[in-house]
Amino acid sequence: MKYPFYAAMIGLSLISCGNNDSTIDDPKPIDKEMYQFEFKSYAVKGTTLYTGSFGSKSNPDESYLNKYWSTYQEPAWKKISLDLTNKTIKLISETSSTDFTYSFTIVNDSVLIKENNTNKPTYIGDFNKNTSSFTLKRTYRYVKRVPRTDGEGLLITKSAHFGTTQYENIFGNIFTNPSEMVKSGDQVLWTNIEYYYKKF
């Protein structure tokens, strides 16, 4: 006597499952795939200076940077376009023809670009999806090596790069370490700056 009851219950559950299969689930919201950011502000995250003789170290305040980079407060690019679908990031200057487009990957929040002249990805900044913001990381470097002999010329390099500079990034090229800075005019200077962008 119990079997017809169980059979009826199984039949109802099959009909119920069949109805669920034929309905269309509510589509999930699609993540925004294109972000447009505009520059809002900047912050100097640390400046380091080594001077000869023998590379004494100091951390000058921000005003010191004006001697070397008069426009560091403004980024080279006023806007950034981040295309998550095509995995491209475009840096837009708005005032010159220095717009650049790179392919990128994201590791956690870190954005890594592929530059033509390097095999290793370059860290460019951080993308925060929750706040729809982007932090562009730039580092400025200045190295001066005065002549050691009459036959040598003055060597000065001044450059800007994506990412950040640390001790090991700058020493090992012109100066292997601060102890090689034996002349009073020798100088190694770097600063790390963050440029903050918000969506518009």
C-alpha positions as CSV (number, residue, x, y, z in Angstrom):
1,M,0.0,0.0,0.0
2,K,2.9,2.3,0.6
3,Y,4.4,1.9,-2.8
4,P,1.8,4.0,-4.8
5,F,2.4,6.8,-2.3
6,Y,6.2,6.8,-2.8
7,A,5.7,6.4,-6.6
8,A,3.5,9.5,-6.6
9,M,6.0,11.5,-4.5
10,I,8.9,10.5,-6.9
11,G,6.8,11.5,-9.9
12,L,6.0,14.9,-8.4
13,S,9.7,15.5,-7.6
14,L,10.6,14.6,-11.2
15,I,8.0,17.0,-12.6
16,S,9.3,19.7,-10.2
17,C,12.9,19.1,-11.3
18,G,11.8,19.2,-14.9
19,N,10.1,22.6,-14.4
20,N,13.3,24.0,-12.8
21,D,15.4,22.8,-15.7
22,S,13.2,24.6,-18.2
23,T,13.3,28.0,-16.5
24,I,16.0,30.5,-17.2
25,D,18.1,31.6,-14.3
26,D,18.3,35.3,-13.6
27,P,21.5,36.5,-15.3
28,K,24.3,37.6,-13.0
29,P,25.3,41.2,-13.4
30,I,28.3,41.5,-15.8
31,D,31.4,43.2,-14.4
32,K,32.3,46.5,-15.9
33,E,35.0,45.8,-18.5
34,M,36.2,49.3,-19.2
35,Y,37.4,51.8,-16.7
36,Q,38.3,55.5,-17.5
37,F,40.4,57.2,-14.8
38,E,41.4,60.8,-14.3
39,F,44.3,62.2,-12.3
40,K,43.3,63.7,-8.9
41,S,46.4,64.0,-6.7
42,Y,49.9,62.7,-5.9
43,A,52.1,61.8,-3.0
44,V,55.9,61.5,-2.6
45,K,56.5,58.1,-0.9
46,G,60.1,58.6,-0.1
47,T,63.3,60.3,-1.3
48,T,66.8,59.0,-0.8
49,L,70.0,60.9,-1.4
50,Y,73.6,59.6,-1.3
51,T,76.5,62.1,-1.6
52,G,80.3,61.7,-1.8
53,S,82.7,61.5,-0.2
54,F,81.9,57.8,0.5
55,G,78.2,58.1,0.1
56,S,76.6,59.7,3.1
57,K,72.9,59.1,3.2
58,S,70.0,61.5,3.8
59,N,66.3,61.7,3.2
60,P,65.6,65.3,1.9
61,D,62.1,66.7,2.0
62,E,59.9,67.1,-1.0
63,S,61.0,70.7,-1.8
64,Y,64.5,69.2,-2.7
65,L,63.0,67.5,-5.8
66,N,62.4,70.9,-7.6
67,K,66.1,71.1,-8.2
68,Y,65.9,68.1,-10.5
69,W,62.3,67.6,-11.6
70,S,60.3,70.8,-11.8
71,T,57.1,69.1,-13.0
72,Y,57.0,66.0,-10.8
73,Q,53.7,67.0,-9.2
74,E,51.9,66.4,-12.5
75,P,52.0,63.0,-14.2
76,A,52.9,62.7,-17.8
77,W,49.4,61.2,-18.4
78,K,46.2,63.0,-17.3
79,K,43.9,60.0,-18.0
80,I,44.2,56.2,-18.0
81,S,41.9,53.8,-19.8
82,L,41.9,50.2,-18.5
83,D,40.3,47.6,-20.8
84,L,39.7,44.4,-18.8
85,T,38.3,42.6,-21.9
86,N,41.2,43.1,-24.2
87,K,43.8,43.4,-21.4
88,T,45.1,46.7,-22.5
89,I,45.9,49.9,-20.6
90,K,46.2,53.2,-22.3
91,L,48.0,56.2,-20.8
92,I,46.6,59.5,-22.2
93,S,48.5,62.8,-21.9
94,E,45.9,65.1,-23.6
95,T,48.6,67.7,-24.3
96,S,51.2,65.8,-26.5
97,S,51.6,62.7,-28.6
98,T,53.0,60.7,-25.7
99,D,50.0,58.4,-25.4
100,F,51.0,54.7,-24.8
101,T,49.1,51.5,-24.9
102,Y,50.4,48.3,-23.2
103,S,49.1,44.8,-22.8
104,F,48.8,43.9,-19.1
105,T,48.2,41.2,-16.5
106,I,46.8,41.7,-13.0
107,V,48.3,39.8,-10.0
108,N,46.2,40.5,-7.0
109,D,45.8,44.3,-7.4
110,S,49.1,44.9,-9.1
111,V,49.1,45.8,-12.8
112,L,52.1,44.5,-14.8
113,I,52.7,45.7,-18.3
114,K,54.7,44.2,-21.2
115,E,57.2,46.7,-22.6
116,N,58.7,46.1,-26.0
117,N,62.4,46.1,-24.8
118,T,62.0,43.8,-21.8
119,N,61.0,40.2,-21.3
120,K,60.2,40.7,-17.7
121,P,56.8,42.4,-16.9
122,T,57.0,45.9,-15.5
123,Y,55.0,46.9,-12.4
124,I,53.1,50.0,-13.2
125,G,50.7,50.4,-10.3
126,D,47.6,49.2,-8.5
127,F,44.0,48.8,-9.7
128,N,41.3,48.8,-7.0
129,K,38.1,47.5,-8.4
130,N,36.1,48.2,-5.2
131,T,36.8,51.9,-5.2
132,S,37.2,52.2,-9.0
133,S,40.6,53.8,-8.6
134,F,44.1,53.4,-10.0
135,T,47.4,54.3,-8.5
136,L,50.2,54.9,-11.0
137,K,53.7,54.3,-9.5
138,R,56.6,56.4,-10.9
139,T,60.2,56.6,-9.8
140,Y,62.7,59.3,-10.7
141,R,66.5,58.7,-10.6
142,Y,69.5,60.9,-10.8
143,V,73.1,59.8,-10.7
144,K,76.2,62.0,-11.0
145,R,79.8,60.6,-11.2
146,V,82.5,63.3,-11.3
147,P,85.7,62.5,-13.2
148,R,88.4,60.4,-11.4
149,T,91.2,61.4,-13.8
150,D,91.8,64.3,-16.2
151,G,90.9,62.0,-19.1
152,E,87.4,61.1,-17.8
153,G,84.3,63.1,-18.4
154,L,81.4,64.0,-16.1
155,L,78.8,61.3,-16.1
156,I,75.1,62.2,-15.3
157,T,72.0,60.1,-15.8
158,K,68.5,61.4,-15.1
159,S,65.6,59.1,-15.8
160,A,62.0,58.3,-14.9
161,H,60.6,54.7,-14.7
162,F,57.4,52.9,-13.8
163,G,57.3,51.2,-10.4
164,T,59.5,52.0,-7.5
165,T,63.3,52.3,-6.8
166,Q,65.0,50.6,-3.9
167,Y,68.7,50.5,-3.0
168,E,69.4,47.3,-5.1
169,N,67.7,48.9,-8.2
170,I,70.1,51.9,-8.4
171,F,73.4,50.6,-7.1
172,G,75.3,48.1,-9.2
173,N,75.4,50.2,-12.4
174,I,77.5,53.4,-12.2
175,F,78.3,52.9,-8.5
176,T,78.3,49.3,-7.2
177,N,77.8,50.6,-3.7
178,P,78.0,53.9,-1.8
179,S,81.7,53.3,-0.8
180,E,82.7,54.0,-4.4
181,M,81.4,57.5,-4.2
182,V,84.8,58.9,-3.2
183,K,84.4,62.4,-4.8
184,S,82.5,65.2,-3.1
185,G,80.5,65.8,-6.2
186,D,79.3,62.2,-6.6
187,Q,75.5,61.9,-6.1
188,V,72.8,59.3,-6.2
189,L,69.2,60.5,-5.8
190,W,65.9,58.7,-6.2
191,T,62.3,59.4,-5.3
192,N,59.1,57.2,-5.5
193,I,55.9,59.0,-6.3
194,E,52.3,57.7,-6.5
195,Y,49.7,59.4,-8.8
196,Y,46.1,58.8,-7.8
197,Y,43.4,58.5,-10.4
198,K,39.6,58.1,-10.0
199,K,37.0,57.0,-12.5
200,F,35.0,59.6,-14.4
